[in-house]
């Protein structure tokens, strides 16, 4: 089983929207998926309530039980799950650190902005302190033509660590799919956003290690 935590100690990077579409893309590729919402805003949980499909499983994890998170999610391997996705708050707190600890691999969404580049350094330091494997994913990139800003950011991130492929562009399908309680591969299966997410999941699935008990 793989446990993937989406983390960055900054809000507004598109973690939750990306988590929902990755969960659906992985499910469509044959994974048995559980997704956990650790963010007090509860956006992932609300998306789960909007869904008409029964899978993937979406649950809120109570803050009072967050110390038990690593043991609990690792135990899901014995219940038939092959993938757990954890969505974290955009904050440096206990929930975020426990989600990092629980993960077999972390994904760090980052927009191609100077503000995001400065803010991500704290997340990188926390991951390195925990000796946790991770990759950056460029998210909400300009969709009209090639962006020098995105290219410069990609070069800088590659120097810091692994950079996931492909970058994810800012497309209306992501927001519309979320509002419908769907992933983009369900909402517009032939669209560019769906193509990006399927490719990103395939890359993650090749790179991310299984959890070790």
Secondary structure, DSSP 8 states (H G I E B T S, - for coil): -EEEEE--SSSSS-HHHHHHHHHHHHHHTT--EEEEE--TT-HHHHHHHH-SS--SEEEE--GGGGGGHHHHHHGGGGGT-SEEEEE--SSSSHHHHHHHHH-SEEEEEE-SSHHHHHHHHHHHHHHHHTT--EEEEE-SB--SS--HHHHHHHHHHHHHSEE-SS--B--HHHHHHHHTT--HHHHTTTSHHHHHHHHHHHHHHHH------
